[in-house]
Amino acid sequence: SALQATALAGVTHNRAFLLELLDQPIFVEGGATTDYIDRHYPEGFSSEQPGTASLAAGIVLQQILAAEQHFASALSVNEELRGWVSTGPVTRRHTYEVGDATFNAEITSSSAEQFSVTLMEATHTVTLQTLNADRVALLIDGQRVVLGYHQSDAAVIMLATDQYEVTLINTDLIPPESAEDAQGGKVQAPMHGQLVSLLVEADQAVEKDQRLAVFEAMKMQHEILAPVSGVVQQVNGHVGQQMAAGDVIMLIEEAEAE
């Protein structure tokens, strides 16, 4: 149980292999000989890879930890308002990396504890049960799962179960390398609200400060302006969509300075 409760991050280790050995009766009973590994693992050992349900758990955990941090830094916010928004369920879209794989995910939160995640053509419901400094209990599609975790920063979270360990990276949260990069072509929702109008489309050339979209929040409409001149590379939002503060509406490939 001590090994199961241990999560290792940042170093190469054989935790998953040791857990598998301890699940073998012959090994536990002392019947293993010096050729045990050669006979049972002639091609080496490969740990189980996480499926979409496990990745959805990591994505939700990252969202929950971010919300916890925002709530902790807020002033005089009633506990009953945790996770509440006036616009109903909020959907976010992010890009993630796991090893060499990159994928997109859509996360919809109906409360501070309940989420739906769609990724790789699969959809999972995830509900938070308990959370502490290094372990979380979730219901994933109705099944209880306990994960060990370590969050090195807002973009990177490491997960550990009996079967696998995985590092999940939200590439949208990776800090830019310079202030100049930070002012690039990422167009984000300024606050929680609804996208009521899109004035440009993918592959369209735009000028700096050109109107791109109209965003409605708290019964007021806000113009979304182009931060740079360039070409619209990708449009993530659609008219009528509820978005959270910081969600990426579109990406603009900045024109090279002449």
C-alpha positions in Angstrom: 0.0 0.0 0.0 2.9 2.3 0.7 4.2 1.9 -2.9 0.7 2.4 -4.3 0.4 5.7 -2.4 3.7 6.9 -3.7 3.8 9.2 -6.8 7.2 9.8 -8.3 7.8 12.7 -10.7 10.8 14.1 -12.6 13.0 11.0 -12.5 13.1 7.6 -14.3 12.0 4.8 -12.0 10.5 1.3 -12.0 7.5 1.9 -9.7 5.0 0.3 -12.1 7.1 -2.7 -12.6 7.5 -3.2 -8.8 3.7 -2.9 -8.4 3.2 -5.6 -11.0 5.7 -7.9 -9.3 4.0 -7.5 -6.0 0.7 -8.5 -7.6 2.2 -11.9 -8.6 1.6 -14.6 -6.0 4.7 -16.6 -6.8 6.9 -13.5 -6.2 5.1 -12.5 -3.0 5.4 -16.1 -1.6 9.1 -16.1 -2.3 9.0 -18.6 -5.1 10.7 -16.4 -7.7 14.2 -17.5 -8.8 17.0 -15.4 -10.4 15.6 -16.1 -13.9 12.1 -14.9 -13.1 12.4 -11.7 -15.1 14.0 -13.4 -18.1 11.2 -16.0 -18.1 8.2 -13.7 -17.5 9.4 -10.6 -19.3 11.6 -11.8 -22.2 10.8 -8.6 -24.2 11.0 -6.3 -21.2 8.3 -4.6 -19.2 5.9 -1.9 -20.6 3.6 -0.2 -18.2 -0.1 0.4 -19.1 -0.8 3.5 -21.0 -3.6 5.8 -19.9 -6.8 5.8 -21.8 -9.1 8.8 -22.6 -10.9 8.4 -19.3 -7.7 8.9 -17.4 -6.6 11.8 -19.5 -10.1 13.4 -18.9 -9.4 13.0 -15.2 -6.2 14.9 -15.5 -7.8 17.6 -17.6 -10.5 18.1 -15.0 -8.1 18.1 -12.1 -6.1 20.8 -13.8 -9.3 22.9 -14.1 -10.2 22.3 -10.5 -6.8 23.3 -9.2 -6.9 26.5 -11.2 -10.3 27.3 -9.8 -9.1 26.6 -6.3 -6.2 29.0 -6.8 -8.5 31.7 -8.1 -10.9 31.2 -5.3 -8.2 31.3 -2.7 -6.8 34.6 -4.1 -10.3 36.3 -4.3 -11.4 38.7 -1.6 -14.7 38.2 0.3 -16.2 35.6 -1.9 -19.0 33.6 -0.3 -18.3 29.8 -0.3 -21.8 29.3 -1.8 -20.7 31.2 -4.9 -17.8 28.8 -5.7 -18.1 27.7 -9.3 -21.2 29.8 -10.0 -21.5 31.7 -13.2 -24.5 33.6 -14.5 -24.3 32.3 -18.0 -24.9 28.6 -17.3 -22.5 25.7 -18.2 -19.2 27.0 -19.5 -17.2 25.3 -22.2 -13.5 25.6 -22.6 -11.2 24.3 -25.4 -7.6 23.5 -24.9 -4.7 21.7 -26.6 -2.7 19.1 -24.6 0.4 17.1 -25.0 1.1 13.6 -23.5 4.5 12.3 -24.6 4.7 12.7 -28.3 0.9 13.0 -28.8 -1.0 16.2 -29.2 -4.8 16.4 -28.9 -7.6 18.9 -28.4 -10.2 18.6 -25.6 -13.5 20.4 -24.9 -14.3 20.8 -21.2 -17.8 21.8 -20.0 -18.4 22.6 -16.3 -21.9 22.5 -15.0 -20.7 23.2 -11.4 -17.5 23.4 -9.4 -17.5 19.6 -9.1 -19.1 18.3 -12.3 -17.6 18.2 -15.8 -17.9 16.7 -19.2 -14.8 16.2 -21.3 -14.6 15.3 -25.0 -11.3 14.2 -26.4 -10.2 11.8 -29.2 -13.8 11.2 -30.2 -14.7 10.0 -26.6 -16.8 11.8 -24.0 -16.5 11.3 -20.2 -18.3 12.7 -17.2 -16.1 13.5 -14.3 -17.2 14.4 -10.8 -14.9 15.6 -8.0 -15.3 13.7 -4.7 -12.4 14.6 -2.5 -9.2 16.7 -3.1 -6.1 17.1 -0.9 -2.5 18.3 -1.5 -1.4 15.2 -3.5 -4.4 12.9 -4.1 -7.8 13.3 -5.6 -10.8 11.0 -5.8 -13.0 11.3 -8.8 -16.1 9.6 -10.3 -15.3 8.9 -14.0 -18.3 7.7 -15.9 -19.7 6.6 -12.5 -16.6 4.7 -11.4 -14.5 5.9 -8.5 -10.8 6.5 -9.3 -8.1 7.7 -6.9 -5.1 9.5 -8.4 -1.9 10.7 -7.0 -0.8 14.0 -8.6 1.9 16.7 -8.6 1.4 20.0 -10.3 4.7 21.7 -11.2 3.1 24.8 -12.7 -0.3 25.8 -14.2 0.4 24.1 -17.5 1.9 20.8 -16.3 0.3 18.1 -14.1 1.7 14.6 -13.3 -0.7 11.8 -12.5 -0.1 8.4 -10.9 -2.3 5.3 -10.4 -1.5 1.6 -9.7 -1.1 1.0 -13.5 0.5 4.1 -15.0 2.1 7.5 -14.5 1.6 10.3 -17.1 2.5 13.9 -17.5 -0.2 16.1 -19.1 0.7 19.5 -20.5 -1.9 22.2 -21.4 0.0 23.9 -24.2 -2.3 26.9 -24.0 -1.0 27.7 -20.5 2.7 27.5 -21.3 4.1 31.0 -20.6 5.5 32.9 -23.6 9.3 33.2 -23.8 9.2 37.0 -24.0 6.8 39.9 -23.6 6.8 40.3 -27.3 5.5 36.7 -27.7 2.8 37.4 -25.0 1.4 40.1 -27.3 1.2 37.8 -30.3 -1.9 36.6 -32.1 -3.8 34.8 -29.4 -7.3 36.3 -29.0 -8.9 35.4 -25.7 -12.2 36.0 -24.0 -11.8 38.9 -21.7 -14.3 37.5 -19.1 -17.0 34.9 -18.7 -19.7 35.5 -21.2 -21.2 34.7 -24.6 -19.7 35.2 -28.1 -22.5 36.9 -30.0 -20.8 37.8 -33.2 -17.9 36.7 -35.3 -16.7 39.2 -37.9 -13.8 37.3 -39.5 -13.1 33.7 -40.5 -10.1 31.4 -40.9 -7.5 32.4 -43.5 -8.7 36.0 -43.5 -6.1 38.9 -43.4 -6.7 41.4 -40.5 -5.2 44.6 -39.4 -4.2 45.5 -35.8 -7.2 46.9 -33.9 -9.7 45.6 -36.5 -13.0 44.4 -35.0 -12.9 40.6 -34.8 -15.9 39.7 -32.7 -18.5 40.9 -30.2 -18.6 39.4 -26.7 -21.5 39.9 -24.2 -21.0 39.7 -20.5 -23.1 41.2 -17.6 -25.6 42.5 -20.2 -22.9 44.6 -21.9 -21.3 44.0 -25.3 -17.5 44.3 -25.7 -15.7 44.6 -29.0 -12.8 42.1 -29.5 -10.0 43.8 -31.5 -7.1 42.2 -33.3 -3.9 42.5 -31.1 -1.7 42.3 -34.2 -1.8 42.4 -38.0 -1.7 39.1 -39.8 -3.9 36.2 -41.0 -6.5 34.4 -38.9 -5.0 30.9 -38.5 -7.7 29.3 -36.4 -11.2 30.1 -35.1 -12.1 28.2 -31.9 -15.3 30.0 -30.9 -18.7 30.0 -32.6 -21.6 32.4 -32.3 -23.8 31.7 -29.2 -21.0 29.9 -27.4 -20.5 30.5 -23.7 -16.8 31.0 -22.9 -14.7 31.4 -19.8 -12.2 34.2 -19.2 -9.0 33.4 -21.0 -10.5 30.9 -23.4 -8.9 31.3 -26.9 -11.4 32.6 -29.4 -9.0 32.6 -32.4 -5.3 32.6 -33.3 -3.7 35.1 -35.7 -0.4 34.4 -37.4 1.3 37.7 -37.0 2.6 39.4 -40.2 6.4 39.8 -40.4 7.5 43.4 -39.8 8.8 45.1 -43.0 
